Amino acid sequence: MNKKHNSNLVPYAQKLRKTMTKEERHLWYDFLCNYPTKFVKQKVVDNYILDFYCSQAKLALELDGSQHYEKEYLLKDTIRTQQLNQYGITVYRIPNNIVFTRFRELCEHIDHLVKEVVG
């Protein structure tokens, strides 16, 4: 299935790239931006904006704040993940607090996920 995107979301994605959260900035500038397999920020896929996306590994990294653990968000995130899975995209959800409390392990795990697919 080919990935489509909602072009109406592009300006919003561009704004999000400039106003990243502190967790997004840390993960991006201290790991992903120099990672050998390319990641992009705020990638529009279908009707969603992915926090970080690696097209080679078909891997989406989603940083989740506390609101994502409320019933309403859990359902939305489940639907979102199922839709992205239909495009062959694996979604890895990361609680925000992990970015600062277990950064090294997080980076090692992301590296493992990428290398499982890319080699």
FIDRENDO-5752 format. One record per atom (N, C-alpha, C, O, CB): x, y, z. Coordinates in steps of 0.001 Angstrom, whole numbers, plus 500000, padded with zeros to 6 digits. Glycine has a CB too. Layout:
BEGIN
XYZ
...
This chain:
BEGIN
500853498822500000
500000500000500000
500899501241500000
501803501337500830
499029499998501234
500678502160499118
501465503382499048
501031504353500135
499847504483500444
501333504031497668
502015505030500705
501714506034501717
501165507276501025
501703507734500017
502975506377502563
500105507802501576
499583509076501095
499763510074502225
500092509700503350
498069508966500647
499547511331501923
499587512294503013
498604513422502760
498278513767501624
501002512850503191
498154513972503854
497225515086503838
498057516362503711
498679516797504680
496318515106505128
498069516958502527
498910518134502284
498503519326503155
499296520248503348
498842518526500812
497285519315503676
496863520393504577
497649520390505887
497713521405506580
495374520272504874
498249519242506222
499006519135507463
500450519628507339
501122519832508350
499003517709507928
500925519817506116
502332520188505904
502707521488506630
503742521517507296
502611520336504407
501915522562506531
502300523788507259
502369523565508775
503239524119509447
501304524917506953
501462522762509303
501477522473510740
502725521651511099
503351521901512129
500183521712511158
503085520685510269
504289519889510499
505525520777510480
506431520602511294
504415518777509443
505563521728509553
506695522660509476
506799523489510756
507897523738511255
506550523591508250
505655523910511279
505646524672512534
506148523803513684
506924524260514523
504222525201512843
505700522544513717
506132521639514791
507639521389514746
508265521203515790
505383520305514693
508226521384513549
509678521193513429
510437522321514121
511531522115514646
510091521114511949
509851523501514116
510507524672514704
510222524820516201
510917525558516899
510064525926513978
509198524117516687
508790524257518086
508784522900518789
507823522554519477
507397524909518178
509847522146518614
509922520822519221
509894520917520750
510328521910521334
511194520095518758
509380519873521373
509413519793522831
510849519550523273
511704519201522459
508471518667523357
511111519733524556
512480519509525058
512883518045524861
514053517761524603
512586519899526565
511948517127524976
512250515707524757
512587515451523291
513534514727522983
511060514824525191
511808516048522389
512086515903520957
513439516497520600
514202515894519846
510986516572520126
513741517671521132
515039518305520847
516188517433521324
517173517252520608
515123519687521511
516067516896522527
517127516046523082
517346514818522197
518479514518521821
516775515609524526
516280514120521869
516415512920521039
516951513275519659
517794512554519125
515067512198520911
516482514359519076
516913514751517736
518379515185517714
519190514620516979
516032515880517212
518711516190518523
520050516785518448
521138515918519074
522305516017518696
520042518126519121
520765515078520020
521777514269520697
521844512832520198
522634512034520702
521513514265522166
521011512498519202
521086511142518647
520647511066517180
521455510725516316
520230510209519475
519402511373516895
518848511077515571
519430511900514431
519595511374513330
517387511282515600
519744513161514653
520185513995513528
521522513527512953
521815513796511788
520298515452513970
522334512835513745
523618512320513262
523624510812513100
524669510217512836
524718512723514202
522469510194513255
522384508740513127
522670508364511670
522203509052510762
520974508209513581
523429507288511429
523822506951510055
522658506644509100
522763506902507901
524734505776510091
521571506105509611
520382505871508791
519467507074509010
519140507411510147
519656504498509166
519060507714507929
518376509003508007
517002508930508675
516171508083508347
518226509573506629
516797509833509609
515499510099510222
515089511509509821
515943512367509595
515550509937511792
513785511749509732
513252513091509512
512313513430510660
511775512548511330
512515513193508138
512130514731510871
511234515218511925
509872515529511322
509771515978510180
511824516477512626
508837515288512098
507476515711511779
507072515347510352
506744516218509547
507343517205511981
507099514067510055
506764513540508732
505251513335508629
504645512684509481
507518512206508461
504653513894507584
503215513713507351
503001512403506597
503546512203505511
502613514920506552
502203511517507186
501798510258506560
500300510124506797
499831510122507935
502601509014507143
499558510010505695
498103509919505774
497603511174506501
497935512288506098
497644508595506518
496820511010507550
496292512158508288
497039512371509601
496487512928510549
494802511971508562
498286511929509654
499063511986510879
500391512687510650
500927512703509541
499293510588511426
500905513262511723
502253513822511708
503074512979512682
502808512955513884
502264515367512103
504074512293512139
504925511424512948
506032512262513565
506614513109512887
505517510262512097
506331512043514827
507388512816515481
508714512637514738
509351513615514347
507539512390516961
509118511391514549
510338511078513812
510067509869512933
509339508958513326
511537510813514777
510656509864511738
510399508761510812
511665508399510050
512387509267509560
509275509127509830
511916507101509963
513023506568509176
512412505738508045
511856504668508289
514011505704510065
512516506231506812
511886505537505689
512578504214505376
511915503253504986
511894506426504454
513896504148505540
514600502893505253
514140501765506163
513982500629505717
516102503087505397
513925502074507434
513502501063508407
511985501004508549
511455500138509245
514133501346509761
511280501939507880
509822502047508027
509456502090509508
508596501352509988
509103500858507325
510147502989510211
510011503093511657
509603504505512047
510254505481511675
511320502702512354
508511504599512806
508049505870513360
508337505863514851
508013504903515550
506524506101513081
508943506929515330
509170507109516762
508208508179517249
508208509303516747
510662507501517069
507397507828518219
506393508743518754
506676508985520222
506650508053521026
504961508183518557
506949510235520577
507158510594521971
505808510935522590
505060511762522068
508153511786522106
505514510286523702
504200510419524321
504276511090525681
504968510622526585
503551509064524457
503550512199525812
503377512840527105
502309512106527903
501716511142527419
503006514326526934
502070512558529109
501151511863530019
499728511758529472
499012510815529807
501122512572531352
499307512709528637
497940512672528092
497707511427527236
496565510992527081
497667513933527258
498761510855526686
498613509679525832
498199508433526613
497879507408526012
499906509412525101
498203508509527930
497828507358528740
496412507491529290
495974506672530098
498812507180529883
495700508523528850
494290508665529187
493477507862528184
493903507667527046
493854510164529193
492321507401528600
491500506485527801
491274506982526369
491428506222525413
490159506275528481
490911508250526227
490629508812524904
491850508732523988
491737508349522823
490172510267525035
493008509093524521
494233509081523720
494691507665523415
495203507399522328
495341509836524437
494511506752524366
494897505360524123
494153504806522910
494743504116522079
494613504490525368
492874505104522811
492079504644521673
492556505297520376
492737504616519367
490589504947521901
492759506615520403
493242507321519204
494603506786518761
494844506595517569
493335508838519473
495490506548519725
496825506041519392
496758504626518821
497534504278517932
497726506062520631
495843503821519325
495670502461518797
495215502510517349
495747501791516504
494655501667519646
494239503350517060
493739503499515689
494841504022514782
495026503526513671
492521504445515647
495563505014515253
496673505612514498
497730504555514168
498186504456513029
497313506773515301
498111503769515174
499116502718514968
498627501688513957
499389501267513087
499457502027516302
497379501283514061
496832500309513112
496858500855511690
497195500130510753
495399499929513502
496505502125511521
496523502736510192
497947502779509644
498173502434508484
495925504158510241
498893503193510455
500286503261510010
500849501867509723
501638501695508794
501146503965511066
500446500884510512
500874499499510261
500416499027508890
501100498220508261
500328498560511347
499269499512508413
498779499138507087
499710499623505983
499705499080504878
497382499696506867
500505500642506281
501501501143505330
502844500449505524
503827500803504874
501668502659505479
502887499472506409
504135498773506683
505029499508507662
506202499161507806
504877498549505412
504498500515508336
505276501315509284
505126500733510689
504016500514511173
504822502803509257
506263500490511329
506278500080512725
506296501342513573
507078502256513315
507506499158513043
505447501393514575
505363502554515463
505954502162516813
505515501197517438
503879503054515618
506951502918517252
507561502717518557
507215503917519421
507667505032519162
509108502524518445
506408503681520455
505949504742521341
506901504854522524
507256503856523151
504502504476521823
507305506078522816
508297506338523849
507715507317524866
507405508454524508
509611506895523231
507560506908526114
507113507859527129
508143508982527278
509346508721527313
506886507144528489
507680510212527363
508575511370527451
509637511220528534
510795511572528309
507771512618527710
509267510704529702
510222510642530806
511414509736530497
512486509920531073
509526510156532062
511251508779529613
512341507864529249
513463508621528541
514632508257528666
511817506724528347
513115509669527801
514121510419527046
515180510998527980
516349511083527604
513457511545526235
514795511390529172
515765511968530103
516268510973531150
517371511135531670
515151513154530797
515483509957531462
515892509049532535
516673507833532043
517477507265532782
514681508584533288
516435507440530800
517114506239530272
517536506485528822
517280505655527950
516181504979530364
518175507613528569
518508508028527208
519418507037526499
519170506694525343
519163509382527231
520444506583527155
521391505662526508
520684504375526077
520851503918524946
522566505330527463
519897503795526981
519163502565526650
518174502807525516
517996501951524650
518421502028527888
517533503969525519
516593504318524463
517309504353523110
516827503779522134
515926505680524759
518442505016523058
519200505111521802
519659503734521336
519607503433520144
520416506041521972
520103502908522259
520521501546521905
519346500752521344
519503499988520392
521111500823523132
518171500937521937
516989500212521459
516576500692520060
516247499877519198
515817500389522449
516591501989519837
516268502530518507
517259501977517489
516866501559516400
516299504096518510
518544501975517843
519577501425516963
519275499967516627
519402499551515475
520968501543517619
518881499205517617
518527497793517404
517328497662516460
517340496836515547
518215497107518753
516297498475516681
515106498415515817
515460498722514358
514975498052513446
514033499404516315
516299499725514143
516706500088512785
517522498961512157
517274498569511017
517521501398512794
518485498447512899
519385497418512356
518665496101512089
519111495327511243
520544497178513314
517574495829512780
516768494635512500
516244494663511069
516113493620510428
515594494529513492
515946495857510574
515370496015509248
516419496350508205
516454495750507131
514313497085509268
517274497312508525
518235497845507553
519509497009507515
520125496844506462
518577499300507884
519889496496508647
521121495689508718
522306496454509169
523399495896509271
521424495091507406
